[in-house]
Amino acid sequence: MLIRVVSLFLIVGGGSLAGKVVPNNYDVRFTTEIHSGSDSFDGVVQICFNVTEEVGQFELQARNFTIKDVTLKDKDAVHAVQSSELPNGNVVLKLENPLPAGNYLLQVTFSGTASDNDAMFKGSYQNNDGSVGHYLMSKPRKSGFHESPSAFPNFGEEHKSTFKISVVHHESIRAWSNIPLNDPPASHDREGYVISSFGVTPEMRVYDVGFFVADFGTKYLGKMTVVARGEILESLVYVTSLCNDLVKIMDNHTAVDYNVPDYTLIVIPHKLSCSNFTEFERQFVNEQSMMYNPEEDDFNQLAKFLKSAGNKLMLQWFGNLIDPEEERLLEAFANVYTYFNAEKIYPKEFMMMHYQVDVVQRSLLRDYKRPSSVLNMFWLIVLDIKWDTVMKKLSKNRQPRTLTSAQLCSEAQTLWKDDYNLPEGMTLEAIFNQWMYSDEDPPLLNVHRTYSDGNVILSQNVSQKILPYNFATEPSHFDQLGPFQWLTGPNETVQFDVSNDHWIIFNKEQFGFYRVNYDERNWELIVRGLQSNASSIHRVSRMQLLDDALNLVKDDLLDVSVLLNLLTYLRNETCYDVWYDAYIVLKSWYYREIEPPQVVKDFFLHLIEPYYQSFTSQGIKSSTPQMELHIHSDIAGLACWLGKKDCLEQARSRFQQAVAKNAPVEPNWSRVTYCYGLQNATDEEMEWLLIKLNKQHSCSASVLSCVDNEKHLRRVLVELKEKSNPESMTAFVKALDEKGFNMLHSLLKNEPDLVQTLGSPTLESALERASKSTKSAKTLKLIDDLEASLGLHVAGKGSGSRDINIWDKPGAVDFIERYMKQQESR
């Protein structure tokens, strides 16, 4: 139950009530009939609070509640109080006589109605037999949502309090909270009902505690508890074991056991927001993220599970260690350890390499997991292989929920290397806080060499942070990550004893949370080095160079010819994790939607040909790591999209064999096989695939977007509608390329019965999402025409993506044409 934060204001005297009324404990009892589908609930809250200065009246946060009774008393008397509602929905409690300083008990009896956008959320789901189940949960809201209602009347978040929650519910269902049950549910006076009473919480904010009621079942293993609806519970055996392993790894890693309550994941059918980090919200995970079976699902599904369920577990684990006020530190630790622990369970998958792309590079691009990238930077600078030692020292003999950034930095500085001198007058904590608590975009380090005198001018755009850097030169290579130096001002000139014909690379192995740009000659030297011997530059730095160059071009800070010249080295690239980054660059966020000019397609095929042949010539081997198979499949999908004949033939052949044998395709290859296997597919093959996709979680409806005729397109639309899955319908429509959207437009214009079958709300929602994400001007015009001709109202229609296509950059096609002519003349 999300207990929302509210403001409390002293109305008499004009001062803030936050310093005069201090709640100490909330004792809340709810009564629900959610088992029957009822969305109403009743409650009573007793608030023990202390008045530090005399007050005459105050405001109680109570939006969207019907207040039935209010009683205020202390140990000696009952105080007369009148309540009246304010325009904002809160309640003013007016006292007949001012309250002197002292301790008081306020009891409020209330009722409310759950909805899908309130603090009390009613969810529903349909079982395979057609029956409908319901659940009730309080939805977390975090600090800052001042207009959001609370799940019960309260004094807001200004002070921490303890909480005790109990729920009266039908005996056919169960209740959970982020605090364990005191005892098994006890009988209630009302026949057929029980009361579930939870323990008293530590001191926390009002939005950090809640409850969940449903007819769900439970799986236990070690310290792990997984709660889910009965129909999927048995399919969660593997992930329950995996979750338990993640928790055990942390206990062993730190050599500490706080004897905390069981770690709990509550698996719910509806989609969750990923932006909140309230203590109660850490327990919830979406069903689709938990449906992972290594025999049936691909690397994408594994990654989805780890980033959702694995991350929630780490938030719970570190929530027991870190001070609750250190929210960024908690987010940082939880995210880094999501991947760190996954690599211990799946050592062949190189999950920390995946972290480099999925977290570090993404956080450079947008405000995503930035605290994690900052912590990772300082981990690598300060601790590296000594990290285990620091973690054990931080955990040893420490009280739960007390670790702070100051303590982390103090412990880390004891292991500081002598040659990593801090700037004069600076502490590690000051530099760490400068990065961790900044909302600025990450810096850009500019490196300009003056080749006549061997100097290197370092400067950073806009940012005034103290920037740590390391570097590699062509002779020194990448033997170790350090030593590290510091850029303490906007710019600095450094002397290097490096030949003018040798490259220099800064931010070695992309340890730092920033991008690097070089002068044109150094970029050329880097490209030359990669072309002659790619392995002379560390693979993480090769990934970094591709990512930095792509985004510098997008920001108009680097000429597109530098990026394209860099890409030519890929004919010599054999490392699959580098191809993970290369794939992102090559598709440049436009994959499948708009075809590039033919010369660009030829250029891309030229680049990927050697690597493509290296794995397709060997067939698909089940012993290959999942991540590698996933990347192979991505590159094959790119080859098929570019029209590579043997790729299309292989996809079609694999698809036909799968249908003929009614056998599954290797999970990581299923997307490219199903999508391109659909070209020229028979009706029987289409039906087989629709049945298969209903059972396979790792393949979304987007693979169906390769349909190449209106009959099959119609069949897909009707199937998605019958499955009552609006998210799949939206994903499918968004994935259509210009050819597919033309077919959709024709189909909807010419078949009014199909429009009626799909329904206006479904079409409007799908077209709205497509209009916001499409890069195609043609598609936007078709959406406008459908809206006008079909009488639709696409309320939130967008104007397409603003991303600039690489090959639309001035000079891009000219460079590619020159390069391809040079290749032909060889």
Secondary structure by P-SEA (a helix, b strand, c coil): ccbbbbbbbbccccccccccccccbbbbbbbbccccccccccbbbbbbccccccccbbbbbcccccccccccccccbbbbbbbbbccccbbbbbbccccccccbbbbbbbbbbbcccccbbbbbbbccccbbbbbbbbbbbcccccccccccccccccbbbbbbbbbbbcccccccccccccccccccccccbbbbbbcccccccccccccccccbbbbbcccbbbbbcccccccaaaaaaaaaaaaaaaaaacccccccccbbbbbbcbbbbcccccccccccccccccccccccccaaaaaaaaaaaaaaaaaaaaaacccccaaaaaaaaaaaaaaaaaaaaccccaaaaaaacccaaaaaacccaaaaaaaaaaaaaccccaaaaaaaaaacccccccccaaaaaaaaaaaccccccccccccaaaaaaacccccccbbbbbbbbccccbbbbbbbccccccccccccccccccccccccccccccbbbbbbcccccbbbbccccccccbbbbbcaaaaaaaaaaaaaccccccaaaaaaaaaaaaaaaaaccccaaaaaaaaccccccccaaaaaaaaaaaaccccccccccaaaaaaaaaaaaaaaaacccccccccccaaaaaaaaaaaaaaaaaccaaaaaaaaaaaaaaaaacccccccaaaaaaaaaaccccaaaaaaaaaaaacccccccccccccccaaaaaaaaaaaaaaccaaaaaaaaaaccaaaaaaaaaaaaccaaaaaaacaaaaaaaaaaaaaccccaaaaaaaaaaaaaaccccccccccccccccccccaaaaaaaaaaaaaaac
